[in-house]
Amino acid sequence: MIDQEEFDHCLDQVENAGVIPKPPHYDVARLKAIVIGALLLTTITVRAAFAARSTDELVQEFETQIDAWDIASASATLKDLDASGPPEVQASLRSLRSILAFYSGDYGQARSLLDEVRDPEQIKDGGVSLAEVIRKTEEAFRGSPQTRFGHFEARYKPGEDVIVVGDLLAELEDAYRFFENLLGFSPEGPVRVEVFSDYDAFRYATTLPEKDLEVSGAVGVCKFNKLMVVKRRLLLRGYRYLNTAVHEYVHFLVYHLTRNNAPVWLHEGIASYLEDLYDRERGSKDPGAIGADAYRSRLQPSSETLLATAVQNNTIIPFSRMHPSLVKLNTREEVALAFAQVQVAVEFLMVRTEGKGLGRLLKALGEGKDLSTALQAVVGLDLHSFELAVKESLLQRGLKAIPGMEPPGLTIKKDGSAGADEDLEWREVEHKQAREFTRLGDLLKSRSQFPAAVI
């Protein structure tokens, strides 16, 4: 029951809303029924409209949080969705639960939920079927052991690369402390690392087309809230897997700090620059006290040669061509040149801001600012002016090209066995006499004739 004062207040609200007319006299009992009915109808209508909007908004919020790898918030949002809704909501919830389980590393649960989805192939990630990625990843690591060390957790094939995984986790733990001090950020929960013993499985798990992998020579990828690397024995001459793991971990940090609001070229520039900084300064107890000279990056001879040649021939690649991905460039040489350019771009930012600008830039991007606005606030240059300034710094750097120097290539074996395609390395040596001496040296080394092999 409502009293007279409450009734009069309700009546005024309903009249002002135009629900009933304003006659000179009212039948109070009748009007009470009309007012209460009108208010109930209005309340039900508003609640229904709110519920419909709320579901759509929550789903969109969940997708935004997953895209930013904010797993804790995505999990909370999923709980807020009404599980007792209509069938189409239930179907969406199963899809969302599968996605959340996948991004959380529970592949068995992700695949089980996927089997309950009516049309799983409609679950896409950048045009690629996420359902297929979930299936292939679950198959690749079904029954695989997991090793936890510090803030990292690794998955790998049973009986393979156990020692390598131990080294990998120890290196990443050192990197964790270094970048925590440098950037003032540490991710929540264990960071997942997956070591692939099959390159095809790696290709499926990363969703990168085979051509892109061949052009880029990628052996590590940070995607789906985890780090993915291939085992060393898949490559003819191995690779610097510890450096690669650190590089991908920097990507992981950038994703989280910017909430996935950094362009790919900046991602790669930061990862390449900080990988090099860590490699040179890993022994420092306080990265904040690194000297100003240390902010100048160490270019590999092949990178310096590519930059020197590009400056001389005016073939510097604009940032716009590096979108949506550096691996979409035409050749491996262009990809290597782009990586060298973006490393220098981040070096320019760090030197100009005495090492303080990177953290501020990442924070601004994480708050939703566009890159040009964030750069203006941090270095006093918008994106266009920043790109011109980086190009000018290349002209003043005194770069030198080394004749015959080419970007190092990575050759993937047909399988991971030690003797697979062993003559590939010799065939890659173009000069005939050098190729023959290389083969002879390898044969002598295999027989422990080390002094003769060196000659």
C-alpha positions as CSV (number, residue, x, y, z in Angstrom):
1,M,0.0,0.0,0.0
2,I,1.0,3.6,-0.6
3,D,0.0,6.6,1.5
4,Q,-1.6,9.8,0.1
5,E,1.6,11.8,-0.1
6,E,3.4,9.0,-2.0
7,F,0.4,8.6,-4.2
8,D,0.3,12.4,-5.0
9,H,4.0,12.3,-5.9
10,C,3.5,9.3,-8.2
11,L,0.5,11.0,-9.8
12,D,2.6,14.1,-10.5
13,Q,5.3,11.9,-12.1
14,V,2.7,10.1,-14.3
15,E,1.0,13.3,-15.3
16,N,4.2,15.0,-16.2
17,A,5.2,12.0,-18.3
18,G,1.9,12.3,-20.2
19,V,0.7,8.8,-19.2
20,I,-2.8,10.1,-18.1
21,P,-4.7,13.4,-18.7
22,K,-5.4,16.1,-16.1
23,P,-9.2,16.2,-15.4
24,P,-10.5,18.6,-12.7
25,H,-11.6,15.8,-10.3
26,Y,-10.2,12.3,-9.7
27,D,-11.8,9.1,-8.5
28,V,-8.9,8.4,-6.1
29,A,-9.3,4.7,-5.9
30,R,-9.5,4.4,-9.7
31,L,-6.6,6.7,-10.2
32,K,-4.5,4.7,-7.7
33,A,-5.0,1.6,-9.9
34,I,-4.2,3.6,-13.0
35,V,-1.1,5.2,-11.5
36,I,0.2,1.9,-10.0
37,G,-0.5,0.1,-13.2
38,A,1.3,2.8,-15.3
39,L,4.3,2.8,-12.9
40,L,4.5,-1.0,-13.0
41,L,4.3,-1.0,-16.8
42,T,6.9,1.7,-17.1
43,T,9.2,-0.2,-14.6
44,I,8.8,-3.5,-16.5
45,T,9.5,-1.8,-19.9
46,V,12.5,0.1,-18.5
47,R,13.9,-3.1,-16.9
48,A,13.4,-5.1,-20.1
49,A,15.1,-2.4,-22.2
50,F,18.0,-2.1,-19.6
51,A,18.4,-5.9,-19.5
52,A,18.6,-6.1,-23.3
53,R,21.2,-3.3,-23.4
54,S,23.0,-4.7,-20.5
55,T,23.5,-8.1,-22.2
56,D,24.9,-6.5,-25.4
57,E,27.1,-4.1,-23.4
58,L,28.4,-6.9,-21.2
59,V,29.3,-9.0,-24.2
60,Q,31.0,-6.1,-25.9
61,E,32.8,-5.3,-22.6
62,F,34.0,-9.0,-22.4
63,E,35.3,-8.9,-25.9
64,T,37.2,-5.6,-25.2
65,Q,38.7,-7.2,-22.0
66,I,39.8,-10.3,-23.9
67,D,41.3,-8.2,-26.6
68,A,43.3,-6.4,-23.9
69,W,44.2,-9.8,-22.2
70,D,42.5,-8.6,-19.0
71,I,41.5,-12.1,-18.0
72,A,40.4,-11.3,-14.4
73,S,38.0,-8.6,-15.6
74,A,36.7,-10.8,-18.5
75,S,36.0,-13.6,-16.0
76,A,34.1,-11.2,-13.7
77,T,32.1,-9.8,-16.7
78,L,31.1,-13.3,-17.8
79,K,29.7,-14.0,-14.3
80,D,27.5,-10.9,-14.6
81,L,25.9,-12.2,-17.8
82,D,22.5,-13.9,-17.1
83,A,23.0,-17.6,-17.5
84,S,19.2,-18.1,-17.5
85,G,18.6,-16.0,-20.5
86,P,17.1,-17.0,-23.9
87,P,18.7,-19.7,-26.0
88,E,20.7,-17.3,-28.1
89,V,22.3,-15.9,-25.0
90,Q,23.1,-19.4,-23.7
91,A,24.8,-20.1,-27.0
92,S,26.8,-16.9,-26.8
93,L,27.8,-17.8,-23.2
94,R,29.2,-21.2,-24.3
95,S,31.3,-19.4,-26.9
96,L,32.5,-16.8,-24.5
97,R,33.4,-19.4,-21.9
98,S,35.4,-21.4,-24.4
99,I,37.3,-18.2,-25.4
100,L,38.0,-17.4,-21.8
101,A,39.2,-20.9,-21.1
102,F,41.5,-20.8,-24.1
103,Y,43.0,-17.4,-23.1
104,S,43.5,-18.8,-19.6
105,G,45.4,-21.8,-20.9
106,D,42.7,-24.5,-20.1
107,Y,42.6,-26.1,-23.5
108,G,40.7,-29.2,-22.5
109,Q,37.9,-27.0,-21.0
110,A,38.0,-24.7,-24.1
111,R,37.6,-27.6,-26.5
112,S,34.9,-29.3,-24.4
113,L,32.8,-26.0,-24.4
114,L,33.5,-25.6,-28.1
115,D,31.9,-28.9,-28.8
116,E,28.6,-27.5,-27.3
117,V,28.6,-24.5,-29.6
118,R,26.2,-24.8,-32.5
119,D,28.5,-23.2,-35.1
120,P,32.0,-23.0,-33.7
121,E,33.6,-21.9,-36.9
122,Q,31.9,-18.5,-36.5
123,I,34.2,-17.8,-33.6
124,K,36.9,-15.7,-35.4
125,D,40.1,-14.0,-34.5
126,G,41.1,-11.5,-37.2
127,G,39.3,-13.6,-39.8
128,V,40.9,-16.9,-38.7
129,S,38.8,-19.6,-37.1
130,L,39.6,-19.5,-33.4
131,A,37.8,-22.9,-33.1
132,E,40.5,-24.5,-35.2
133,V,43.3,-22.8,-33.2
134,I,41.8,-24.2,-30.0
135,R,41.6,-27.7,-31.4
136,K,45.2,-27.7,-32.8
137,T,46.6,-26.2,-29.6
138,E,44.8,-28.7,-27.4
139,E,46.1,-31.6,-29.6
140,A,49.7,-30.2,-29.6
141,F,49.9,-30.1,-25.8
142,R,47.5,-32.9,-24.8
143,G,49.2,-34.7,-21.9
144,S,52.2,-32.4,-21.9
145,P,53.9,-31.7,-18.6
146,Q,53.9,-28.2,-17.1
147,T,56.9,-26.7,-15.3
148,R,56.5,-23.7,-13.0
149,F,59.4,-21.5,-12.1
150,G,58.9,-18.2,-10.4
151,H,56.4,-16.1,-12.4
152,F,56.4,-18.4,-15.4
153,E,54.9,-21.7,-16.4
154,A,56.1,-23.7,-19.4
155,R,54.4,-26.4,-21.5
156,Y,56.4,-28.8,-23.7
157,K,56.4,-32.2,-25.2
158,P,57.2,-35.0,-22.7
159,G,60.8,-36.1,-22.6
160,E,62.0,-33.2,-24.9
161,D,64.0,-30.2,-24.1
162,V,63.7,-30.4,-20.3
163,I,67.0,-28.7,-19.8
164,V,66.2,-26.1,-22.4
165,V,62.9,-25.3,-20.6
166,G,64.8,-24.9,-17.3
167,D,67.2,-22.4,-18.8
168,L,64.3,-20.6,-20.5
169,L,62.3,-20.1,-17.3
170,A,65.4,-19.0,-15.4
171,E,66.2,-16.4,-18.0
172,L,62.6,-15.1,-18.1
173,E,62.6,-14.8,-14.3
174,D,65.7,-12.6,-14.5
175,A,63.9,-10.5,-17.2
176,Y,60.8,-10.3,-15.1
177,R,62.7,-8.5,-12.3
178,F,64.7,-6.3,-14.7
179,F,61.6,-5.0,-16.5
180,E,59.6,-4.7,-13.3
181,N,62.2,-2.2,-12.1
182,L,62.5,-0.5,-15.5
183,L,58.8,-0.2,-16.3
184,G,57.2,-0.3,-12.8
185,F,54.8,-3.1,-13.9
186,S,54.5,-6.9,-13.3
187,P,51.8,-9.1,-14.8
188,E,49.4,-11.0,-12.5
189,G,49.6,-14.8,-12.3
190,P,52.0,-17.1,-14.0
191,V,53.0,-16.1,-17.6
192,R,52.5,-19.1,-19.9
193,V,55.3,-20.2,-22.2
194,E,54.8,-22.9,-24.8
195,V,57.7,-24.7,-26.6
196,F,56.7,-26.3,-29.9
197,S,58.5,-29.3,-31.2
198,D,56.6,-29.2,-34.5
199,Y,56.7,-26.2,-36.8
200,D,53.3,-26.9,-38.4
201,A,51.8,-26.9,-34.9
202,F,53.5,-23.6,-34.2
203,R,52.1,-22.2,-37.4
204,Y,48.5,-23.3,-36.5
205,A,48.8,-22.0,-33.0
206,T,50.1,-18.5,-34.0
207,T,47.5,-18.3,-36.9
208,L,50.3,-16.7,-39.1
209,P,50.2,-17.7,-42.8
210,E,53.1,-19.9,-43.9
211,K,54.4,-17.1,-46.3
212,D,54.5,-14.6,-43.4
213,L,56.5,-17.0,-41.3
214,E,58.9,-17.7,-44.1
215,V,59.4,-14.0,-44.9
216,S,59.9,-13.0,-41.2
217,G,61.8,-16.1,-40.1
218,A,59.6,-16.0,-36.9
219,V,60.6,-18.6,-34.3
220,G,58.7,-16.8,-31.4
221,V,55.3,-15.2,-31.2
222,C,53.4,-13.5,-28.4
223,K,49.7,-14.0,-28.9
224,F,46.6,-15.2,-27.1
225,N,48.0,-14.1,-23.7
226,K,51.1,-16.3,-23.9
227,L,54.6,-16.7,-25.3
228,M,55.2,-19.3,-28.0
229,V,58.6,-20.4,-29.2
230,V,59.9,-23.3,-31.3
231,K,62.5,-25.7,-29.9
232,R,66.1,-25.0,-31.1
233,R,66.5,-28.3,-32.9
234,L,63.9,-27.4,-35.4
235,L,66.3,-25.0,-36.9
236,L,69.4,-26.1,-38.9
237,R,71.8,-24.0,-36.8
238,G,69.6,-23.4,-33.8
239,Y,68.8,-19.8,-32.7
240,R,69.2,-17.5,-29.7
241,Y,66.2,-18.9,-28.0
242,L,66.8,-17.1,-24.7
243,N,66.9,-13.7,-26.4
244,T,63.8,-14.6,-28.4
245,A,61.9,-15.5,-25.2
246,V,62.8,-12.2,-23.6
247,H,61.8,-10.4,-26.8
248,E,58.4,-12.1,-26.7
249,Y,58.0,-11.3,-23.0
250,V,58.5,-7.6,-23.7
251,H,55.6,-8.0,-26.2
252,F,53.5,-9.5,-23.4
253,L,54.3,-6.5,-21.2
254,V,53.4,-4.0,-23.9
255,Y,50.1,-5.8,-24.6
256,H,49.1,-5.5,-21.0
257,L,50.4,-2.0,-20.3
258,T,48.7,-0.5,-23.4
259,R,45.6,-2.7,-23.3
260,N,46.5,-3.7,-26.9
261,N,46.5,-0.1,-28.0
262,A,50.0,0.0,-29.6
263,P,50.6,-0.3,-33.4
264,V,52.7,-3.3,-34.5
265,W,55.7,-1.3,-35.5
266,L,55.9,0.3,-32.1
267,H,55.5,-3.1,-30.5
268,E,58.4,-4.5,-32.4
269,G,60.5,-1.4,-31.8
270,I,60.1,-1.7,-28.1
271,A,60.7,-5.4,-28.0
272,S,63.8,-5.2,-30.1
273,Y,65.2,-2.2,-28.1
274,L,64.5,-3.6,-24.7
275,E,65.8,-7.1,-25.7
276,D,69.1,-5.4,-26.5
277,L,69.0,-3.2,-23.4
278,Y,68.4,-6.2,-21.2
279,D,71.2,-8.2,-22.9
280,R,73.6,-5.4,-22.2
281,E,72.4,-4.4,-18.7
282,R,71.0,-7.6,-17.2
283,G,73.5,-7.5,-14.4
284,S,72.2,-4.1,-13.2
285,K,70.4,-4.2,-9.9
286,D,68.7,-0.9,-10.6
287,P,67.7,-0.4,-14.3
288,G,66.5,3.1,-13.3
289,A,70.2,4.1,-12.7
290,I,71.4,3.0,-16.1
291,G,73.7,5.6,-17.6
292,A,72.6,7.9,-20.4
293,D,75.0,6.2,-22.9
294,A,73.3,2.8,-22.3
295,Y,70.1,4.1,-23.9
296,R,71.8,4.1,-27.3
297,S,71.1,0.7,-28.8
298,R,73.6,-1.8,-30.1
299,L,72.9,-2.4,-33.8
300,Q,73.9,-5.7,-35.3
301,P,76.3,-5.4,-38.3
302,S,73.6,-6.6,-40.7
303,S,71.1,-4.1,-39.3
304,E,73.6,-1.2,-39.6
305,T,74.3,-2.3,-43.2
306,L,70.6,-2.3,-44.1
307,L,70.1,1.1,-42.5
308,A,73.2,2.6,-44.2
309,T,72.1,1.3,-47.6
310,A,68.5,2.6,-47.1
311,V,69.7,6.0,-46.1
312,Q,72.0,6.2,-49.1
313,N,69.3,5.0,-51.5
314,N,66.5,6.9,-49.8
315,T,64.5,3.7,-49.3
316,I,63.6,4.2,-45.6
317,I,60.3,2.4,-45.0
318,P,57.5,4.7,-43.7
319,F,55.6,3.6,-40.6
320,S,52.4,3.5,-42.6
321,R,53.8,0.6,-44.7
322,M,54.5,-1.4,-41.5
323,H,50.8,-1.6,-40.8
324,P,49.1,-4.0,-40.0
325,S,52.3,-6.1,-39.6
326,L,56.0,-5.9,-40.5
327,V,55.8,-9.5,-41.8
328,K,53.5,-8.2,-44.6
329,L,56.4,-6.4,-46.2
330,N,57.6,-7.8,-49.5
331,T,60.9,-9.4,-48.7
332,R,63.0,-10.7,-45.8
333,E,65.4,-7.8,-46.3
334,E,62.5,-5.3,-46.0
335,V,61.4,-7.0,-42.8
336,A,64.9,-6.8,-41.3
337,L,65.2,-3.2,-42.4
338,A,61.9,-2.3,-40.7
339,F,63.0,-4.0,-37.5
340,A,66.2,-2.0,-37.5
341,Q,64.3,1.3,-38.1
342,V,61.8,0.8,-35.3
343,Q,64.5,-0.1,-32.9
344,V,66.2,3.2,-33.7
345,A,62.9,5.0,-33.3
346,V,62.5,3.7,-29.7
347,E,66.2,4.5,-29.0
348,F,65.4,8.1,-30.2
349,L,62.5,8.3,-27.7
350,M,64.6,6.9,-24.8
351,V,67.6,9.2,-25.5
352,R,65.4,12.3,-25.9
353,T,63.6,11.6,-22.6
354,E,66.7,10.3,-20.7
355,G,65.1,6.9,-20.3
356,K,61.8,8.2,-18.8
357,G,59.7,8.4,-21.9
358,L,58.9,4.8,-22.6
359,G,56.9,4.1,-19.4
360,R,55.0,7.4,-19.9
361,L,54.2,6.5,-23.5
362,L,52.9,3.1,-22.6
363,K,50.8,4.5,-19.8
364,A,49.2,7.1,-22.1
365,L,48.4,4.4,-24.6
366,G,46.9,2.2,-21.9
367,E,44.6,5.1,-21.0
368,G,43.2,5.1,-24.5
369,K,45.2,8.0,-26.1
370,D,46.1,7.7,-29.8
371,L,49.8,7.4,-30.6
372,S,50.2,10.8,-32.0
373,T,48.6,12.5,-28.9
374,A,50.7,10.3,-26.6
375,L,53.9,11.1,-28.5
376,Q,53.1,14.8,-28.3
377,A,52.7,14.6,-24.6
378,V,55.9,12.6,-24.0
379,V,58.4,13.9,-26.5
380,G,56.8,17.1,-27.8
381,L,56.3,15.7,-31.3
382,D,53.2,14.4,-33.0
383,L,53.6,11.1,-35.0
384,H,54.5,12.8,-38.3
385,S,57.1,15.0,-36.7
386,F,58.5,12.1,-34.7
387,E,58.9,10.0,-37.8
388,L,60.8,12.9,-39.5
389,A,63.0,13.3,-36.5
390,V,63.9,9.6,-36.4
391,K,64.8,9.7,-40.1
392,E,67.0,12.8,-39.5
393,S,68.7,10.9,-36.6
394,L,69.6,8.1,-39.0
395,L,71.2,10.7,-41.4
396,Q,73.4,12.0,-38.6
397,R,74.3,8.6,-37.2
398,G,77.3,7.9,-39.4
399,L,76.1,4.5,-40.5
400,K,78.5,2.2,-42.4
401,A,77.6,-0.6,-44.8
402,I,79.7,-3.7,-44.7
403,P,80.1,-5.2,-48.2
404,G,78.6,-8.7,-48.6
405,M,76.7,-8.4,-45.2
406,E,73.2,-9.9,-45.4
407,P,70.4,-10.4,-42.9
408,P,70.9,-13.8,-41.2
409,G,68.5,-16.4,-42.4
410,L,66.8,-19.2,-40.4
411,T,66.4,-22.6,-42.0
412,I,63.7,-24.9,-40.7
413,K,64.3,-28.6,-40.8
414,K,61.7,-31.0,-42.1
415,D,61.6,-32.6,-38.7
416,G,63.3,-32.0,-35.4
417,S,65.8,-34.9,-35.5
418,A,69.5,-34.1,-35.1
419,G,70.5,-35.4,-38.5
420,A,67.5,-34.2,-40.6
421,D,68.5,-32.3,-43.8
422,E,72.1,-32.1,-42.5
423,D,73.4,-31.1,-46.0
424,L,71.2,-28.0,-46.1
425,E,73.8,-25.9,-44.3
426,W,76.5,-26.8,-46.8
427,R,74.2,-26.0,-49.7
428,E,73.6,-22.5,-48.3
429,V,77.3,-21.6,-48.7
430,E,77.4,-20.1,-52.2
431,H,81.1,-20.3,-53.0
432,K,82.1,-23.8,-54.1
433,Q,85.5,-24.0,-52.4
434,A,84.1,-22.5,-49.1
435,R,81.3,-25.0,-49.2
436,E,83.7,-27.9,-49.6
437,F,85.9,-26.7,-46.7
438,T,82.8,-26.2,-44.5
439,R,81.7,-29.8,-45.1
440,L,85.2,-31.1,-44.5
441,G,85.5,-29.1,-41.2
442,D,82.2,-30.5,-40.0
443,L,83.3,-34.1,-40.8
444,L,86.6,-33.6,-38.9
445,K,84.7,-32.1,-35.9
446,S,82.3,-35.0,-35.8
447,R,85.4,-37.3,-35.4
448,S,86.8,-35.1,-32.6
449,Q,89.6,-33.9,-34.9
450,F,89.2,-30.3,-33.6
451,P,92.6,-28.8,-34.5
452,A,92.3,-30.1,-38.0
453,A,88.7,-28.9,-38.2
454,V,89.7,-25.3,-37.3
455,I,92.4,-25.3,-40.0
